Amino acid sequence: MKIGFIGLGIMGKPMARNLLAAGHELVVHNRSRAAVDELAAEGATPATTPAEVARQAEVVLAMLPDGPDVEAVVLGEDGAAAGMSEGSLLVDMSSIAPATSRALAEALAARGATMLDAPVSGGEPGAVAGTLAFMVGGEADDLERVRDVLEVMGRSVTHVGPVGAGNIAKLANQAIVAVNIAVLGEAAVLARTAGVDPAAVIDAIRGGLAGSAVLEQKAQKMLEADFAPGFRLDLHIKDLDNTLATGHESGAALPLTAAVREMMTALTAAGHGREDHSALVAHHERLAGTSLAGARLAGTARAEAADGEVGATAADSAAPTGPAPADTATTQEERA
């Protein structure tokens, strides 16, 4: 089966690369040409428009930033819909509003084509490692057509319900992740201001109930002020806006999600929008007039000391250096 892939950004490019490595035949398209040329050199067939992708592929995968991007790529001039026909399947892996997914599915049905909304969780590390979690909405039969394809890119593929249900699950996921990241940063700053090494505190709690994938993936980035984007803050804002809008439509009150969304508003105004969402810690640093930069996970420091790579103790390596403005980190450009 020839597969089309549209959207070769931070997430899409490694996902497409994993499909190529697994032996799948790919036709690829991206707004900027460099990523297309890179994958073409690895065996993919380049296409100049989404319609050209769809004409050559029975299944089209899309991985794009937001709903308007998906609508333009699918329904716009030379969009994928123009190249789709009876039996074609679109698998939209973007994180968008559920209502947009349902509208796209209706438009494709007029051509005899079908759609799955299959947003993912796991960020850039999961995209590279092929360990993403897929949350899928649509017909079960359509999912079975592409399950083996999705399993190349992810370690879990879960059918949630009809079209739109995948993005409902993703919105729930993004609310949980946002609140977890925010409170992780808050707790680390609490440790710093109370005179305790935040790296040691994180090392102490990681094995208990407070341990989480968020802690494992984001704590070190916070401690080192390493906000190179794995998942940009402004994209998380988009997801939380969709979450809050869906909550308003369905009658679900989301006070914690709303609070974190406002923290993100302040961070965007301070220039952090294109940084990783772990930059949420900068909000708490600014409020407390301190910085975590320089603190390191205690376990990491001990391991390096044992190897003779460093001579400092964990406490030495995490010693406070005094208050520092939290908005001095250089904004990272998107890796696309």
C-alpha positions as CSV (number, residue, x, y, z in Angstrom):
1,M,0.0,0.0,0.0
2,K,1.4,3.4,-1.0
3,I,1.0,6.0,1.8
4,G,0.8,9.7,1.4
5,F,2.3,11.9,4.2
6,I,1.6,15.6,4.5
7,G,3.4,17.8,7.1
8,L,7.0,17.2,7.8
9,G,7.7,19.3,10.9
10,I,9.1,18.5,14.3
11,M,6.7,15.5,14.6
12,G,5.9,14.6,11.1
13,K,9.4,14.2,9.7
14,P,10.6,11.5,12.2
15,M,7.2,9.8,11.9
16,A,7.6,9.6,8.1
17,R,11.2,8.5,8.5
18,N,10.0,5.6,10.7
19,L,7.6,4.5,8.0
20,L,10.3,4.5,5.4
21,A,12.6,2.5,7.7
22,A,9.8,-0.1,8.0
23,G,9.7,-0.5,4.3
24,H,6.6,1.5,3.5
25,E,6.4,3.4,0.2
26,L,5.8,7.0,0.8
27,V,4.7,10.1,-1.2
28,V,5.5,13.2,0.8
29,H,4.6,16.9,0.8
30,N,5.4,19.8,3.0
31,R,5.0,23.6,2.8
32,S,8.7,24.1,3.0
33,R,10.7,22.1,0.5
34,A,13.8,21.2,2.5
35,A,12.2,18.4,4.5
36,V,10.7,16.9,1.3
37,D,14.1,16.8,-0.3
38,E,15.6,15.3,2.8
39,L,13.1,12.4,2.8
40,A,13.3,12.1,-1.0
41,A,17.0,11.4,-0.6
42,E,16.0,8.5,1.8
43,G,13.6,6.9,-0.7
44,A,10.3,8.9,-0.5
45,T,8.6,10.2,-3.6
46,P,8.2,14.0,-3.5
47,A,4.9,15.7,-4.4
48,T,4.3,19.4,-5.1
49,T,0.7,19.6,-3.8
50,P,-1.6,17.7,-1.4
51,A,-3.8,16.7,-4.3
52,E,-0.8,15.1,-6.0
53,V,-0.1,13.1,-2.8
54,A,-3.7,11.9,-2.6
55,R,-3.8,10.9,-6.3
56,Q,-0.9,8.6,-5.7
57,A,-1.9,7.1,-2.4
58,E,-4.8,5.0,-1.1
59,V,-4.2,6.4,2.4
60,V,-3.1,9.9,3.2
61,L,-1.6,10.8,6.6
62,A,-1.5,14.4,7.8
63,M,0.4,15.9,10.6
64,L,-0.2,19.7,10.8
65,P,-0.2,22.4,13.5
66,D,-3.8,23.5,13.7
67,G,-7.4,23.1,12.3
68,P,-7.1,25.9,9.7
69,D,-3.9,24.3,8.4
70,V,-5.7,20.9,8.0
71,E,-8.7,22.6,6.3
72,A,-6.4,24.3,3.8
73,V,-4.4,21.2,3.0
74,V,-7.5,19.0,2.6
75,L,-10.2,21.4,1.2
76,G,-8.2,24.3,-0.3
77,E,-6.9,24.8,-3.8
78,D,-5.0,21.6,-4.9
79,G,-6.0,20.1,-1.5
80,A,-5.9,16.5,-0.8
81,A,-9.7,16.1,-1.3
82,A,-9.2,17.0,-4.9
83,G,-7.1,13.9,-5.4
84,M,-9.2,11.5,-3.3
85,S,-11.8,9.2,-4.7
86,E,-14.1,6.3,-3.6
87,G,-12.3,4.2,-0.9
88,S,-9.6,6.8,-0.1
89,L,-8.8,7.3,3.6
90,L,-7.5,10.4,5.3
91,V,-5.8,9.9,8.7
92,D,-5.4,13.2,10.3
93,M,-2.9,13.0,13.1
94,S,-3.0,16.7,13.9
95,S,-4.4,18.0,17.2
96,I,-7.5,20.1,16.2
97,A,-11.0,20.9,17.4
98,P,-13.3,17.9,17.3
99,A,-15.9,19.9,15.4
100,T,-13.4,20.6,12.6
101,S,-12.7,16.9,12.3
102,R,-16.3,16.1,11.9
103,A,-16.8,18.8,9.3
104,L,-13.8,17.5,7.3
105,A,-15.2,13.9,7.5
106,E,-18.6,15.2,6.1
107,A,-16.8,17.0,3.2
108,L,-14.8,13.9,2.3
109,A,-17.9,11.6,2.5
110,A,-19.2,13.5,-0.5
111,R,-16.3,12.0,-2.5
112,G,-16.8,8.6,-1.2
113,A,-13.7,9.0,1.0
114,T,-13.5,8.4,4.8
115,M,-11.5,9.9,7.6
116,L,-10.0,9.0,11.0
117,D,-8.9,11.7,13.5
118,A,-5.9,10.1,15.2
119,P,-4.0,12.7,17.2
120,V,-0.9,11.6,19.1
121,S,0.7,12.0,22.4
122,G,4.4,11.6,23.2
123,G,6.0,14.7,21.6
124,E,9.1,14.8,19.5
125,P,10.9,12.0,21.6
126,G,8.0,9.7,20.9
127,A,7.9,10.6,17.2
128,V,11.6,9.8,16.9
129,A,11.4,6.6,18.9
130,G,8.2,5.4,17.3
131,T,6.5,5.2,20.7
132,L,3.6,7.6,20.3
133,A,0.1,7.0,21.6
134,F,-2.6,7.3,19.0
135,M,-6.2,8.2,20.1
136,V,-8.4,7.4,17.1
137,G,-11.9,8.5,16.1
138,G,-13.8,7.0,13.2
139,E,-15.0,3.7,11.8
140,A,-13.4,0.6,13.3
141,D,-13.0,-0.9,9.9
142,D,-11.0,2.1,8.7
143,L,-8.7,1.8,11.7
144,E,-8.0,-1.8,10.9
145,R,-6.9,-0.8,7.4
146,V,-4.1,1.3,8.8
147,R,-3.5,-0.2,12.2
148,D,-0.2,-1.7,11.2
149,V,0.9,1.6,9.7
150,L,0.1,3.5,12.9
151,E,1.9,0.8,15.0
152,V,5.1,1.6,13.2
153,M,4.9,5.1,14.6
154,G,3.4,4.3,18.0
155,R,3.2,1.7,20.7
156,S,-0.5,2.2,21.5
157,V,-3.4,2.6,19.1
158,T,-6.7,3.1,20.8
159,H,-10.1,3.4,19.1
160,V,-12.1,5.9,21.2
161,G,-15.3,6.3,19.2
162,P,-16.7,8.1,16.1
163,V,-14.9,10.8,14.1
164,G,-14.0,13.6,16.6
165,A,-13.6,11.3,19.5
166,G,-9.9,11.0,19.0
167,N,-9.5,14.8,19.4
168,I,-11.7,14.8,22.5
169,A,-9.3,12.3,24.0
170,K,-6.3,14.5,22.9
171,L,-7.9,17.6,24.5
172,A,-8.2,15.7,27.8
173,N,-4.6,14.6,27.4
174,Q,-3.4,18.1,26.8
175,A,-5.3,19.5,29.8
176,I,-3.7,16.8,32.1
177,V,-0.2,17.5,30.6
178,A,-0.5,21.2,31.0
179,V,-1.6,21.1,34.6
180,N,1.1,18.5,35.4
181,I,3.9,20.7,33.9
182,A,2.6,23.8,35.6
183,V,2.6,22.2,39.1
184,L,5.9,20.5,38.5
185,G,7.5,23.9,37.9
186,E,5.6,25.3,40.9
187,A,6.9,22.6,43.2
188,A,10.5,22.9,42.0
189,V,10.4,26.6,42.6
190,L,8.9,25.9,46.1
191,A,12.0,23.8,46.9
192,R,14.4,26.4,45.6
193,T,12.8,29.2,47.7
194,A,12.7,27.0,50.8
195,G,16.4,26.4,50.5
196,V,16.3,22.8,49.3
197,D,18.0,21.5,46.2
198,P,15.1,21.2,43.7
199,A,17.0,18.5,41.8
200,A,17.2,16.4,45.0
201,V,13.5,16.9,45.7
202,I,12.6,15.7,42.2
203,D,14.8,12.7,42.6
204,A,13.1,11.9,45.9
205,I,9.5,12.1,44.7
206,R,10.0,10.4,41.3
207,G,9.4,6.9,42.7
208,G,6.2,7.8,44.5
209,L,2.7,8.8,43.5
210,A,4.0,12.1,42.2
211,G,6.2,10.4,39.7
212,S,5.0,10.8,36.1
213,A,6.1,10.8,32.4
214,V,5.9,14.6,32.7
215,L,8.4,14.6,35.5
216,E,10.8,12.3,33.6
217,Q,10.6,14.3,30.4
218,K,10.4,17.8,31.6
219,A,12.1,18.2,35.0
220,Q,15.6,18.2,33.6
221,K,14.6,20.8,31.0
222,M,13.3,23.0,33.8
223,L,16.4,22.6,35.9
224,E,18.7,23.5,33.0
225,A,16.5,26.1,31.4
226,D,16.6,24.1,28.3
227,F,13.5,25.2,26.4
228,A,14.4,24.0,22.9
229,P,11.0,23.1,21.6
230,G,9.9,19.5,21.6
231,F,6.3,20.8,21.8
232,R,6.0,24.5,21.6
233,L,4.1,26.5,24.2
234,D,2.1,28.3,21.5
235,L,0.9,25.0,20.1
236,H,-0.2,23.9,23.6
237,I,-2.1,27.2,23.9
238,K,-4.0,26.2,20.7
239,D,-4.9,22.9,22.3
240,L,-6.0,24.4,25.5
241,D,-8.1,27.0,23.6
242,N,-9.8,24.0,21.8
243,T,-10.2,22.3,25.2
244,L,-11.9,25.3,26.8
245,A,-14.1,25.9,23.8
246,T,-15.2,22.2,23.9
247,G,-15.8,22.4,27.6
248,H,-18.0,25.5,27.1
249,E,-20.0,23.7,24.3
250,S,-20.5,20.5,26.4
251,G,-21.1,22.2,29.8
252,A,-17.8,21.0,31.4
253,A,-16.2,23.5,33.8
254,L,-12.4,23.4,33.4
255,P,-11.0,25.8,36.1
256,L,-7.5,24.2,36.3
257,T,-7.1,24.2,32.5
258,A,-8.2,27.8,32.4
259,A,-5.7,28.8,35.1
260,V,-2.8,27.2,33.2
261,R,-4.0,28.8,29.9
262,E,-3.6,32.2,31.6
263,M,-0.1,31.4,32.8
264,M,0.7,30.6,29.1
265,T,-0.7,34.0,28.1
266,A,1.8,35.8,30.4
267,L,4.6,33.6,29.1
268,T,3.8,34.4,25.5
269,A,3.8,38.1,26.3
270,A,7.3,37.6,27.8
271,G,8.5,36.0,24.6
272,H,8.4,32.3,25.5
273,G,5.7,31.3,22.9
274,R,8.0,29.3,20.6
275,E,9.8,27.6,23.4
276,D,9.0,24.1,24.9
277,H,6.0,24.0,27.2
278,S,8.3,23.2,30.0
279,A,9.0,26.9,30.0
280,L,5.9,27.1,32.2
281,V,8.4,27.0,35.1
282,A,9.5,30.5,34.1
283,H,6.1,31.8,35.2
284,H,6.7,30.5,38.8
285,E,10.3,31.7,38.7
286,R,9.3,35.2,37.9
287,L,6.7,35.3,40.7
288,A,9.2,34.1,43.2
289,G,12.2,36.1,41.9
290,T,14.4,33.1,41.5
291,S,15.7,30.7,38.9
292,L,16.3,26.9,38.8
293,A,19.0,27.1,36.1
294,G,22.0,25.2,37.1
295,A,20.2,22.6,39.3
296,R,20.6,19.0,38.1
297,L,18.9,15.8,38.9
298,A,20.7,14.3,41.9
299,G,20.9,10.8,40.3
300,T,22.5,12.2,37.2
301,A,25.1,14.1,39.2
302,R,26.0,11.1,41.3
303,A,26.4,8.9,38.3
304,E,28.7,11.3,36.6
305,A,30.7,11.8,39.8
306,A,31.1,8.0,40.0
307,D,32.4,7.9,36.4
308,G,35.0,10.6,37.3
309,E,33.4,13.1,34.9
310,V,32.6,15.6,37.6
311,G,33.9,16.1,41.1
312,A,31.1,18.2,42.5
313,T,28.3,16.8,44.7
314,A,24.7,17.1,43.6
315,A,24.3,19.8,46.2
316,D,27.3,21.7,44.8
317,S,26.0,21.4,41.2
318,A,22.6,22.7,42.3
319,A,23.8,25.5,44.5
320,P,21.6,28.6,44.0
321,T,23.4,31.4,42.1
322,G,21.0,34.1,43.1
323,P,17.9,35.5,41.5
324,A,17.9,35.8,37.7
325,P,15.2,37.1,35.4
326,A,13.2,34.2,34.0
327,D,12.7,35.8,30.6
328,T,16.3,35.9,29.5
329,A,16.3,32.5,27.8
330,T,16.8,32.8,24.1
331,T,13.7,31.9,22.1
332,Q,14.3,28.8,20.1
333,E,13.4,28.6,16.5
334,E,11.1,25.7,15.5
335,R,12.9,22.7,14.2
336,A,10.9,21.8,11.0
